[in-house]
Amino acid sequence: MTEINQIQMDLIAKEFISHGKKQNCLIDLCIDPKKRAKAIIVTEKSSIISGIDLIKSIFLKIDPSLVITCFAIDGSFFEAGQPLMSICGKVKSILYGEQAAYFFLSRMSGISNYTKKLSRGISECEITLLENYRATYNWKIFEKAAFLCGGGKHRRFFCNNGITINENQIQASGGVFSAINKLNETLTGTIKISLITKSLLLAKLGAKCGVHLLILENLSISELYAAKKAIGDRCLIEASGSIDYKKILEIKKTGVDFISSDCILSKASIVPVKMTLDRD
């Protein structure tokens, strides 16, 4: 989680301390500030684990004096009931971070699990599973980290080596030829153009104009076969959209270069975790 800077970590820690005070006044009113304990976080479901580094950082932001031992690393597989982390120190500090542990570990591990499932479906071919270009607002960095833990590959994070255009932008620019010609005249030769489209015809036109990557969104299997046949090797092709495990097994036969799936975020189940407190 190296891309999360100190300002972001401070904001996350502050948010969960505030949440703890609002949701459970017992933490501040009834717990001795000097009371210490040892907490163990375990997974209740066999799973690939993601979010360990993040949770450790959050706890240490809440209280730098906490002693944390990580038994899991991001991307590792743990059986149900196995301990992921122990936290020793002030009870109040541990409880302030409790909801963060549940929230991030459960969601991020779920994304990693679903990503691994899709990755297995294409493990025998040369297709690359890319992170989806859509992401949850303010959550992209966490979703990306979880996706990578599950075996997916990184798409550019910022627009530093490419530009992506969609159908509305093309329409507003006067058509695909006009839009891409204007971009080619303006951009340097190292900038690659990607086109997102749900139209087979627009995909064919984009290939003729020299786009580097066609992102074909929710096209049928027959349309993907037709696109590959018409476009050949003139540009790279990515199949994108609501692609589950069953569909990925069909898509991998079409000859596309990349696959990205909305299902990784929309269908990923949370991985339940629990934290127990013992005396330090």
C-alpha positions in Angstrom: 0.0 0.0 0.0 2.9 2.4 -0.7 0.7 4.7 -2.8 -1.3 5.8 0.3 0.4 8.9 1.5 0.6 10.2 5.1 -2.2 12.7 4.7 -4.6 9.9 3.6 -3.5 7.7 6.5 -4.1 10.5 8.9 -7.6 11.1 7.5 -8.5 7.4 7.6 -7.3 7.1 11.3 -9.1 10.3 12.2 -12.3 9.0 10.6 -12.3 5.7 12.5 -11.5 7.4 15.9 -14.4 9.7 15.3 -16.6 6.8 14.3 -15.7 4.9 17.5 -16.6 7.9 19.7 -19.9 8.5 18.0 -21.0 4.9 17.7 -19.9 3.6 21.0 -19.5 6.0 23.9 -18.3 3.2 26.1 -14.9 3.5 24.5 -14.4 7.0 26.0 -16.7 6.9 29.0 -16.3 3.5 30.6 -12.9 2.1 29.6 -9.9 2.9 31.7 -7.4 4.8 29.5 -4.6 2.7 31.0 -6.2 -0.7 30.5 -4.2 -2.9 28.1 -5.1 -6.0 26.2 -4.1 -8.2 23.3 -6.4 -8.5 20.3 -6.3 -11.3 17.7 -7.9 -10.8 14.3 -8.9 -14.0 12.5 -10.6 -14.8 9.2 -13.9 -16.7 9.5 -13.7 -17.9 5.9 -10.8 -19.5 3.9 -9.6 -16.7 1.7 -6.9 -14.8 0.0 -6.1 -12.0 2.4 -5.8 -8.3 1.4 -5.5 -5.2 3.5 -3.0 -6.4 6.2 -0.5 -3.6 5.5 -3.3 -1.0 5.4 -4.8 -2.1 8.7 -1.4 -2.2 10.4 -0.8 1.4 9.3 -4.2 2.5 10.5 -3.7 1.1 14.0 -0.2 2.7 14.2 -1.7 6.0 13.1 -4.3 5.7 15.9 -1.6 4.8 18.5 2.1 4.5 17.6 2.7 2.6 20.8 0.7 -0.4 19.7 2.7 -3.6 19.2 1.5 -5.3 16.0 2.5 -8.8 14.8 1.3 -9.8 11.3 0.9 -13.5 10.6 -0.5 -12.9 7.1 0.9 -10.9 4.2 -1.2 -9.3 1.5 -1.9 -11.9 -1.2 -1.5 -15.0 1.1 -4.1 -17.7 1.5 -5.4 -18.4 5.0 -7.8 -21.1 6.2 -10.9 -20.1 8.3 -10.0 -19.6 11.9 -6.3 -18.8 11.3 -5.0 -15.6 13.0 -4.1 -12.8 10.7 -2.7 -10.3 13.2 -2.2 -9.6 16.9 -2.3 -6.1 18.4 -1.0 -5.4 21.9 -1.5 -2.1 23.8 -4.2 0.2 25.1 -7.7 -1.2 24.8 -9.2 2.1 23.7 -6.7 2.4 20.8 -7.5 -1.1 19.7 -11.2 -0.6 19.7 -10.9 2.7 17.8 -9.4 0.6 14.9 -11.7 -2.3 15.2 -14.2 -1.2 12.6 -11.4 -0.3 10.2 -10.1 -3.8 10.4 -13.6 -5.3 9.7 -14.3 -2.9 6.9 -11.1 -3.0 4.9 -10.1 -6.6 5.4 -13.5 -7.9 4.6 -14.0 -5.9 1.4 -10.5 -6.0 0.1 -10.1 -9.8 0.7 -13.4 -10.3 -1.1 -12.1 -8.5 -4.2 -8.9 -10.5 -4.1 -10.9 -13.8 -4.0 -13.1 -12.9 -7.0 -10.1 -11.7 -8.9 -8.2 -15.0 -8.3 -11.3 -16.9 -9.4 -11.3 -15.1 -12.8 -7.6 -15.3 -13.1 -7.8 -19.1 -12.8 -10.2 -19.1 -15.7 -7.6 -17.7 -18.1 -4.4 -19.1 -16.5 -3.7 -21.4 -19.4 -3.8 -18.8 -22.1 -2.0 -15.5 -22.9 -4.9 -13.2 -22.0 -4.2 -10.6 -19.3 -6.8 -9.8 -16.6 -6.7 -6.0 -16.2 -8.2 -3.8 -13.4 -11.4 -2.3 -14.6 -11.2 1.3 -15.7 -14.2 2.0 -13.5 -13.7 2.2 -9.8 -15.5 3.3 -6.6 -15.0 7.0 -5.9 -12.2 7.5 -3.3 -11.7 3.7 -3.2 -9.7 3.1 -6.3 -6.4 2.8 -4.6 -7.7 0.1 -2.2 -9.6 -1.8 -4.9 -6.5 -1.7 -7.1 -4.3 -3.2 -4.2 -6.8 -5.9 -3.6 -7.1 -6.7 -7.3 -3.3 -7.1 -7.6 -3.3 -9.4 -4.6 -5.7 -11.6 -6.5 -3.4 -12.0 -9.5 -4.8 -9.2 -11.7 -2.5 -6.8 -13.6 -2.2 -3.1 -13.3 -3.7 -0.6 -15.7 -2.2 2.8 -15.8 -3.2 4.7 -12.7 -2.8 8.2 -14.1 -3.1 9.5 -17.6 0.7 9.7 -18.0 1.2 7.3 -20.9 -2.2 7.1 -22.6 -5.6 8.7 -23.2 -9.0 7.0 -23.2 -12.0 8.3 -25.2 -15.6 7.1 -25.3 -18.5 7.3 -27.6 -20.0 10.6 -26.2 -16.6 12.3 -26.6 -16.4 11.0 -30.2 -19.9 12.2 -31.0 -19.1 15.7 -29.6 -15.9 15.8 -31.6 -17.6 15.2 -34.9 -17.0 11.5 -35.3 -14.3 8.9 -34.8 -12.0 10.0 -37.7 -12.2 13.7 -36.6 -11.6 12.9 -32.9 -8.6 10.6 -33.4 -7.0 12.7 -36.1 -7.2 15.7 -33.8 -5.6 13.7 -31.0 -2.8 12.4 -33.2 -2.0 16.0 -34.3 -1.9 17.2 -30.7 -0.3 14.4 -28.8 3.2 13.1 -28.9 4.0 9.8 -30.5 4.5 8.1 -27.2 0.9 8.7 -26.1 -1.4 5.8 -26.8 -5.1 6.2 -27.6 -7.7 3.8 -26.1 -11.3 3.7 -27.3 -14.2 2.5 -25.2 -17.2 1.4 -27.3 -20.2 -0.9 -27.3 -20.4 -0.7 -31.1 -18.7 -3.2 -33.3 -18.8 -0.7 -36.2 -17.1 2.0 -34.1 -14.5 -0.5 -33.1 -13.7 -1.3 -36.7 -13.5 2.4 -37.5 -11.2 3.0 -34.5 -8.8 0.3 -35.6 -8.6 1.9 -39.1 -7.7 5.2 -37.4 -4.8 3.6 -35.5 -6.0 3.4 -31.9 -3.7 1.4 -29.7 -6.4 -0.4 -27.7 -10.1 -1.1 -28.2 -12.1 -1.6 -25.0 -15.2 -3.5 -26.2 -17.8 -3.1 -23.5 -20.5 -5.8 -23.1 -20.2 -7.2 -26.6 -21.6 -10.6 -27.2 -19.3 -13.6 -27.8 -20.2 -13.6 -31.5 -19.4 -9.9 -31.8 -16.0 -10.4 -30.1 -15.2 -13.2 -32.6 -16.3 -10.8 -35.4 -14.2 -8.0 -34.0 -11.1 -10.1 -33.8 -11.6 -11.4 -37.3 -12.1 -7.9 -38.7 -9.3 -6.1 -36.8 -6.7 -8.9 -36.6 -3.5 -7.6 -35.1 -3.9 -3.9 -36.1 -4.5 -3.0 -32.4 -5.0 -4.7 -29.0 -8.5 -5.8 -28.0 -9.9 -5.8 -24.5 -13.2 -7.4 -23.6 -14.9 -5.5 -20.8 -18.1 -5.4 -18.9 -20.2 -7.8 -16.7 -17.9 -10.8 -17.1 -18.3 -13.5 -14.6 -16.4 -16.9 -14.4 -18.7 -18.6 -16.9 -18.4 -15.9 -19.4 -14.7 -15.5 -19.1 -14.3 -19.2 -20.1 -16.1 -18.3 -23.4 -14.3 -15.0 -24.0 -10.9 -16.5 -23.7 -11.5 -18.5 -26.9 -12.2 -15.3 -29.0 -8.6 -14.3 -29.2 -8.8 -11.0 -27.3 -5.7 -9.7 -25.6 -7.1 -8.4 -22.3 -10.2 -8.9 -20.1 -11.6 -6.5 -17.4 -14.7 -7.2 -15.4 -17.2 -5.1 -13.5 -18.2 -8.2 -11.5 -15.0 -8.0 -9.5 -16.4 -5.0 -7.7 -20.2 -5.8 -7.9 -20.2 -9.5 -7.1 -17.3 -9.9 -4.8 -18.5 -11.3 -1.4 -17.0 -9.9 1.8 -14.7 -12.1 3.8 -15.9 -12.1 7.4 -13.2 -11.4 10.1 -13.5 -11.1 13.8 -11.4 -9.7 16.6 -11.2 -11.1 20.1 -9.7 -9.3 23.2 -7.6 -11.0 25.8 -5.6 -9.5 28.7 -2.2 -8.3 27.7 
